[in-house]
Amino acid sequence: EAIGVWVNHFNYHRPHTACGDQPPASRTPARVNNVTPSYT
């Protein structure tokens, strides 16, 4: 669960200078939430 929380923060909330200080998800046309790999 902690990885999922971190991935969500990293992709949707944390600004990235390479994206013009926007989160990476702002560059996608829609929210994509099915790319977290399974670590079981």
CYANA upper distance limits for C-alpha pairs under 8 A (distance plus 0.5 A):
  1 GLU  CA      5 VAL  CA      6.92
  2 ALA  CA      6 TRP  CA      6.71
  3 ILE  CA      7 VAL  CA      6.53
  4 GLY  CA      8 ASN  CA      6.62
  4 GLY  CA     36 THR  CA      7.49
  5 VAL  CA      9 HIS  CA      6.77
  6 TRP  CA     10 PHE  CA      6.49
  7 VAL  CA     11 ASN  CA      6.50
  7 VAL  CA     36 THR  CA      8.24
  8 ASN  CA     12 TYR  CA      6.25
  8 ASN  CA     13 HIS  CA      8.00
  9 HIS  CA     13 HIS  CA      5.51
  9 HIS  CA     14 ARG  CA      6.59
 10 PHE  CA     14 ARG  CA      5.63
 10 PHE  CA     23 PRO  CA      7.89
 10 PHE  CA     24 PRO  CA      8.48
 11 ASN  CA     23 PRO  CA      6.25
 11 ASN  CA     24 PRO  CA      5.78
 11 ASN  CA     25 ALA  CA      5.85
 12 TYR  CA     23 PRO  CA      5.84
 12 TYR  CA     24 PRO  CA      7.17
 12 TYR  CA     25 ALA  CA      5.86
 12 TYR  CA     26 SER  CA      7.78
 13 HIS  CA     23 PRO  CA      6.15
 14 ARG  CA     22 GLN  CA      7.98
 14 ARG  CA     23 PRO  CA      5.91
 15 PRO  CA     19 CYS  CA      8.18
 15 PRO  CA     21 ASP  CA      5.19
 15 PRO  CA     22 GLN  CA      5.13
 15 PRO  CA     23 PRO  CA      5.06
 15 PRO  CA     24 PRO  CA      8.14
 16 HIS  CA     20 GLY  CA      7.18
 16 HIS  CA     21 ASP  CA      5.26
 16 HIS  CA     22 GLN  CA      6.16
 16 HIS  CA     23 PRO  CA      6.21
 16 HIS  CA     24 PRO  CA      7.44
 17 THR  CA     21 ASP  CA      5.06
 17 THR  CA     22 GLN  CA      7.77
 19 CYS  CA     23 PRO  CA      7.28
 19 CYS  CA     24 PRO  CA      6.93
 19 CYS  CA     27 ARG  CA      8.23
 22 GLN  CA     26 SER  CA      7.01
 23 PRO  CA     27 ARG  CA      8.30
 24 PRO  CA     28 THR  CA      8.11
 25 ALA  CA     31 ARG  CA      7.46
